Amino acid sequence: MGKVAAKIKVMPESPEVDLDDLQDRLESSLPDGAEINRVDREDVAFGLVALYPTVLVPDDAGGTEAVEETFAEVDEVESVEIDEVGRI
């Protein structure tokens, strides 16, 4: 089976959120079989920086919904949305 790579936009609640800590909490919240390949950061506005983790999920895991749901439950996360999806 292959894997699905999803680049996910994670917006923190405020510019004061410690992005390194948030990144660690996102990684520890991943469901079984999912892994973060890399994390990019992008300035949004007024000091707010979005995290863009690229998550690898097994093709038979049913998509990225479980990852989106667990990321949305992490403290200090304002919103989660899929930016790009592809198979590898």
Residue pairs with C-beta under 8 A, 6 or more apart in sequence:
1 58
1 59
1 60
2 59
2 87
2 88
3 56
3 57
3 58
3 59
3 87
3 88
4 56
4 57
4 58
4 59
4 61
4 63
4 64
4 85
4 86
4 87
4 88
5 37
5 54
5 55
5 56
5 85
5 86
5 87
5 88
6 54
6 55
6 57
6 64
6 67
6 82
6 84
6 85
7 40
7 52
7 53
7 54
7 82
7 83
7 84
7 85
8 52
8 53
8 54
8 55
8 64
8 67
8 68
8 71
8 80
8 81
8 82
8 83
9 50
9 51
9 52
9 79
9 80
9 81
9 82
9 83
10 22
10 26
10 50
10 51
10 52
10 53
10 71
10 77
10 79
10 80
11 44
11 48
11 50
11 77
11 78
11 79
11 80
12 19
12 22
12 48
12 49
12 50
12 51
12 76
12 77
12 78
13 76
13 77
13 78
14 48
14 76
15 46
15 47
15 48
15 49
17 76
19 41
19 49
19 51
22 51
22 74
22 76
22 77
23 39
23 51
23 53
25 74
25 75
26 36
26 51
26 53
26 71
26 74
26 77
27 36
27 53
29 70
29 71
29 73
29 74
30 36
30 55
30 67
30 70
31 61
31 66
31 67
31 70
33 57
33 58
33 61
34 55
34 56
34 57
34 58
34 61
34 66
34 67
35 55
35 56
36 53
36 54
36 55
36 56
37 54
37 55
37 56
38 53
38 54
39 51
39 52
39 53
39 54
40 51
40 52
40 54
41 49
41 50
41 51
41 52
42 49
42 50
42 52
43 49
44 50
52 83
55 64
55 67
56 88
57 63
57 64
57 67
59 87
64 82
64 85
68 80
68 81
68 82
71 77
71 80
72 79
72 80
